[in-house]
Amino acid sequence: YGVEKLMTLTSTCVFPDKTSYPLKETMMHNGPPHPSNVGYSMAKRMADTLSACYHQQYGCQFSTLIPTNVYGPHDNFSITKGHVIPGLIHKCYMAKKNGTDFTV
């Protein structure tokens, strides 16, 4: 079909059940996922592997994003230099606090 660019999404459940923290993207295939979601995890891992193979063999710009949902005391909530979701949370908080519009 001539697809040259493709982005697949996965989640943190693809990471090994027994791992170290903080998680890094390179750790995705370092061990088996938790047994409770092995089917979903392995399917997502295969999509990542397939993207890498298509890139290597055909030069396609295929990539996998892992939009994590770990926000907490040590995250970067900076609106200009932080991660997207925590930055949006901070921006929403500031708009509420200051009584201003929340714009994205």
C-alpha positions as CSV (number, residue, x, y, z in Angstrom):
1,Y,0.0,0.0,0.0
2,G,3.0,2.3,0.0
3,V,3.0,3.2,3.7
4,E,6.2,5.1,4.4
5,K,5.5,6.4,7.9
6,L,3.7,4.5,10.7
7,M,3.4,5.0,14.4
8,T,2.3,2.3,16.8
9,L,1.4,2.8,20.4
10,T,2.0,0.5,23.3
11,S,1.9,0.7,27.1
12,T,4.1,0.0,30.0
13,C,2.7,-3.5,30.3
14,V,5.1,-4.6,27.6
15,F,8.1,-4.3,30.0
16,P,9.4,-7.3,31.8
17,D,7.6,-8.4,34.9
18,K,10.9,-8.5,36.8
19,T,12.8,-5.4,35.9
20,S,14.7,-2.4,37.4
21,Y,13.5,1.1,37.5
22,P,13.5,3.7,36.1
23,L,12.2,2.0,32.9
24,K,14.0,2.7,29.6
25,E,12.7,2.0,26.1
26,T,15.6,-0.4,25.5
27,M,14.4,-2.7,28.3
28,M,11.2,-3.7,26.5
29,H,12.4,-7.1,25.3
30,N,14.6,-8.0,28.3
31,G,12.3,-10.6,29.8
32,P,8.8,-12.0,29.8
33,P,5.9,-9.7,30.7
34,H,3.6,-10.3,33.6
35,P,1.5,-13.4,33.0
36,S,-1.8,-11.5,33.5
37,N,-1.3,-9.6,30.2
38,V,1.1,-11.8,28.2
39,G,-1.0,-11.9,25.1
40,Y,-1.5,-8.2,24.8
41,S,2.1,-7.5,25.8
42,M,3.6,-9.9,23.3
43,A,1.4,-8.6,20.5
44,K,2.6,-5.0,21.2
45,R,6.2,-6.2,21.4
46,M,5.8,-7.9,18.0
47,A,4.5,-4.6,16.5
48,D,7.6,-2.9,17.8
49,T,9.8,-5.7,16.3
50,L,8.0,-5.5,13.0
51,S,8.4,-1.7,12.8
52,A,12.2,-2.2,13.4
53,C,12.4,-4.8,10.7
54,Y,10.5,-2.7,8.1
55,H,12.8,0.2,8.9
56,Q,15.9,-2.0,8.5
57,Q,14.8,-3.8,5.4
58,Y,12.8,-1.1,3.5
59,G,13.9,2.2,5.2
60,C,10.3,2.9,6.3
61,Q,9.9,5.4,9.1
62,F,8.0,3.1,11.5
63,S,8.3,3.7,15.2
64,T,6.7,2.7,18.5
65,L,5.6,5.2,21.2
66,I,5.1,4.2,24.8
67,P,2.9,7.0,26.3
68,T,3.5,6.2,30.0
69,N,1.2,7.4,32.7
70,V,3.7,7.8,35.6
71,Y,3.3,11.3,37.0
72,G,4.4,11.9,40.5
73,P,6.7,13.8,42.9
74,H,9.8,13.3,40.7
75,D,8.3,14.0,37.3
76,N,9.0,17.1,35.3
77,F,5.8,19.3,35.3
78,S,7.5,22.2,33.5
79,I,5.1,23.6,30.8
80,T,8.0,24.4,28.5
81,K,10.6,21.7,29.3
82,G,8.7,18.9,30.8
83,H,6.9,15.8,29.6
84,V,3.7,16.5,27.6
85,I,1.0,15.0,30.0
86,P,2.6,16.3,33.2
87,G,3.0,19.7,31.5
88,L,-0.6,19.7,30.5
89,I,-1.6,18.8,34.1
90,H,0.4,21.7,35.4
91,K,-1.0,24.1,32.8
92,C,-4.5,23.0,33.7
93,Y,-3.8,23.4,37.4
94,M,-2.4,26.9,36.9
95,A,-5.4,28.0,34.8
96,K,-7.7,26.8,37.5
97,K,-5.7,28.4,40.2
98,N,-5.4,31.8,38.4
99,G,-9.0,31.7,37.0
100,T,-7.8,31.8,33.4
101,D,-8.7,29.8,30.3
102,F,-7.0,26.5,29.8
103,T,-5.6,26.4,26.3
104,V,-3.6,23.7,24.6
